Amino acid sequence: MTAAVFGHGGPWTEEEYLALDGTQERVELFDGSLYVTPVPAPRHQHISGELRVMLRSAVRAAELYVLEAVNVRLRAGRMPIPDLVVTDDIDFDELVIDASDVRLVCEILSPSNAAADKVLKMHYYAVAGIPWYLLVEQDTGTLHLYRLDGQHYVEESVTKPGQTLHLTDPVTAEIAPSELLPH
């Protein structure tokens, strides 16, 4: 299907991937192959925006940045587009952020790609050395926070609606799952 959509049979290089333009899909690069998903639904976008707002002042106080849907190079040829990242100081004119600059990565689970976020991307983010991984369940807002331990993540906490996540690293912030969801 990607050959029909993009006129290319693969494998894809980083240069070819970064030259893609004007598609209505979210396209990520994994080891020479494209992973194509539809643009996120409004609920997903709302959660991402609310989470970014909740983190904004804490991120500024820590002299970090919070960004949505950016290319992150985990290694050569492996570039996902996480829903949200907290980064160190970066070059804002570059198309790609290196994993070494990412302090926390967040994925909002969509029914169409939950397995990729829970297994594939979790593994790739861990191997790339990103210290924190936050998974958000789209239907309930439940937050699963994982801490890097070696090259694997261990679950640090699960925060359900009615509770509050007290984030202490890489920033100090409080996130209430119920405040992430549309009213």
N, C-alpha and C positions, 0 to 999 in steps of 0.2 A: 504494500500500500504506500509506503513512503516514497518508493520510486515513482509511482503514479502521481503522487501529490507534489513532490519536489523535483522530479525529473533527474533523479540520481539513484544509482543502484547500491552504492556503498561499497566498502566501508567508508565512513565519513571521517575526514580529518577535522581538527579544531578550526582550521581556517575556513573550510567549507561550511561547517556548522555555524560559525560566527557570521558568515556572509548571508545566511538565511534572512529573509526580510518579508514582511507583509503577509504572514500567515495568521489565521484565526485560531490556531492551536497552540498549546504550550509544548515546546519541543526541547527535549533534554538529550544530551549526548552521553552514552555509556559504552565505552570501549569500542568505538567505531560504529555503533548502531544508534539510531534515533529512537527515542521513547516519546511518542506523541499522545497527548491527552487534550480533551477539550478545555477551553478557557474555563476557569472555576465559576461555579454558580454564584448568584448573589449572596446566599447565606455564607458561603466560604469567604467571599470578599469582605463581607461585613465583619466576620470574626477576625480576619487578618487586620483590618483597619482598626478595630477596637483594641486588639492586643497591642498594636503599634502605639496607639494613644496611651494605653496603660503603662507602657515601658518608656515613653518619650522622656519624661523628666528624670527618671532614674538613669537612663542611658546618658543623657547630657551631663548629669552630676558626675558620672564615672568617666567622662570624656571619651565616650564610645559613640557608636552610631547604630540606629535600627533602620533596616531597609527591607522592602518587600520585593519579592520576585526578581532576584538578580542572579546572574550566572556565577556559580562558584566552581573554581577548578579544584577538584579533589586530588587529581594527578593528571598527567597528560592524557587527553582523550576521554576524560570522565568529568562531565559538567552538568550537574543537576541545577534546577531553578527552585530553591527552597521557597516556601511561602514567606518566611521572614528570617532575617539573620541579625545578630548583634555583632558588630565588627569593631576592630581597632581602627586607628586612622588609616584611611585608604586613599588611593588616587581615584577621585570621583569621575575622571574622564576616561578611565579604562572600562572596557566591556566586561571584564572578568575580575572577580575577587578571588584571591588565593585562599585556600582552606586555612592556611596558617594565620590569616587575619580574622578568622571567624571564631568568636567566643561561644556563641549559642546559635543553634540552628533550629528552626521550628517548621513542622509540617502539620497542616490541618487535614485530617483524614477525610477523604471523599470516598463514597461508595465504589467508584470506578477504579480507584488506585490505592486502596487501603493496604493491600498486600505489599505493594512496592514501598510504601512509607514505613511499614512495620518491619519489613525484612531486608529488602535490597538496599534502600537508602540508609536505613539505620546501620547496616553493616559498612557501607561505603563511607558514611560520615565518621564512624568509629575508626576505621583503618586510616582515614585522613587526619585523625587526631583532633577533631573538634570536641572541646571539653564538655559541652552540654547539648542535649537533644530534648526538645519539647514537642510532644505529640498532643494535638487537640482533637477530641472527638467532636465532629461537626453537629451531631444530633443533640448532645447533652452539654457540650462545653467542657467535659471532663478533661483534666490536664494530666498527662503522664510525663514526669520529668526524669530524665536519665542522665547519669554522670559517667564520664569516661573512666574506665578502669583498665589500663593496658590498652588493648585494641578492641575492647568490647564495652558496651554500655551496661550499667547496672541500674535498676530502677531505684531512684532516690525517693520519689513520692508519687501518689495518685491523689488528685484533688477533684472532688465531685461537687456538683451544684450544692450550694448551701455552705461550702467550705471556702477557705482562702489559701492560695499558694503563697507562702512566704519565701520568695526567691532571695537568696543571699549572694549568689555568684552566677554570672559575672557582674550583676548589678543587684542592688537592694530594691525590691519592688513587691507589691502585693497584687495578686491577680485573682479575681473572683470569677469562676466559670460562668455563673449566671449573668454577669455583666457583659460577657462576650456575645451572648445570643441576641437575636432580634427580639424586640418586646412583643 
